[in-house]
Amino acid sequence: MTLFDLFLKGGVVMWFILAASLLATYIVVQKLFTLSRVKVDGGKFILQIRSVLSRGDVASAVTMCSEAGTPLGSVLRAGLLKMKGTHQEVKDAVESAARMEVYKLERGLGLLASVAGIAPLLGFLGTVTGMIGAFRVIEVNEGVVNPQLLASGIWEALLTTAFGLIIGIPAYFLYNYLVTRVSHFVFETEASCNDFLDIALTEQRKAQIAAKKAQMAREAAQGKAS
């Protein structure tokens, strides 16, 4: 007996379990691909940004973040684009971009959790419908039943439960694994963003001091000229 034969013996509920399994597979593959892109050495990347900003080259730092193609790069790029503004504007831009990146990573995880919970319930539903079918056979035959006539309902009851658990258990495990990966990314991003904000504040203060010195020099030059 093939796997497909077992699937057919599970009845109508098996098609819903199959749909749940396909949905879970899609979410897991998509999330694993997305999370594979967020792998970046935040500490090293921040040092590179610091080195570029120390030369006052904000444009190159923006280019580095754009070329990185990572969520962290997108977050830092948002802050760099506000470097000419106040430090609060830089902080707000970083926080807003970070929330967006976290949302992108978390999107779909709730649905995966739902599949992990619903798949076993669908299996139990198949158990109920299978037993209803078996007792219906007993009723129709007025209690005189060949065991083979009950086999269909019992097959449905057991197979749907088994397949529901086969889908639900891995889905639940993978959901927790993905949540852990996302939480790790959030922690690393927060640390990197805090380091970046410190660097940004330092560079903004340097720029303000340089601007004041330049203004004083112009005023002194104008005083001598007059």
PEHUVEN-V653085 format. One record per pair of residues at least 24 apart in sequence whose ideal C-beta (glycine too) atoms are under 6 Angstrom apart, sorted by the first residue. I is the first residue (numbers start at 1). J is the second residue. D is the distance in Angstrom with one decimal. If there is no record, write none. Layout:
i = (I | I)
j = (J | J)
d = (D | D)
//
This chain:
i = (6 | 9 | 9 | 10 | 10 | 10 | 11 | 13 | 13 | 13 | 13 | 16 | 17 | 17 | 17 | 17 | 20 | 20 | 20 | 21 | 23 | 24 | 24 | 24 | 27 | 27 | 28 | 31 | 35 | 38 | 38 | 38 | 40 | 40 | 42 | 42 | 42 | 46 | 46 | 50 | 53 | 58 | 71 | 72 | 72 | 75 | 76 | 87 | 87 | 90 | 91 | 94 | 98 | 102 | 105 | 106 | 109 | 112 | 113 | 115 | 116 | 116 | 116 | 116 | 119 | 119 | 119 | 120 | 120 | 120 | 122 | 123 | 123 | 123 | 126 | 126 | 127 | 127 | 130 | 130 | 131)
j = (159 | 155 | 159 | 156 | 159 | 160 | 156 | 122 | 125 | 126 | 160 | 122 | 122 | 163 | 164 | 167 | 115 | 119 | 167 | 167 | 115 | 112 | 115 | 171 | 108 | 112 | 174 | 178 | 181 | 70 | 71 | 185 | 70 | 72 | 72 | 188 | 192 | 192 | 195 | 199 | 203 | 83 | 101 | 189 | 192 | 101 | 196 | 201 | 204 | 200 | 197 | 193 | 189 | 186 | 182 | 182 | 178 | 175 | 175 | 171 | 168 | 171 | 172 | 175 | 164 | 167 | 168 | 164 | 165 | 168 | 164 | 160 | 161 | 164 | 156 | 160 | 157 | 161 | 156 | 157 | 157)
d = (5.9 | 4.3 | 5.8 | 5.7 | 4.0 | 5.0 | 4.2 | 5.7 | 5.7 | 3.7 | 4.9 | 5.3 | 5.1 | 5.2 | 5.7 | 6.0 | 5.0 | 4.8 | 5.9 | 4.6 | 5.8 | 6.0 | 4.5 | 4.6 | 4.8 | 4.7 | 5.1 | 5.2 | 5.2 | 5.9 | 5.2 | 5.3 | 4.8 | 5.5 | 6.0 | 5.1 | 3.8 | 5.6 | 4.9 | 5.1 | 5.0 | 5.2 | 3.9 | 5.8 | 5.9 | 5.9 | 5.5 | 5.2 | 5.8 | 5.1 | 5.9 | 5.3 | 5.9 | 5.8 | 4.9 | 5.9 | 5.9 | 4.8 | 5.0 | 5.1 | 5.4 | 3.8 | 3.9 | 5.4 | 4.9 | 4.0 | 3.8 | 4.6 | 5.5 | 4.1 | 5.2 | 4.8 | 4.3 | 2.1 | 5.9 | 2.3 | 4.4 | 5.0 | 3.3 | 3.1 | 5.3)
//
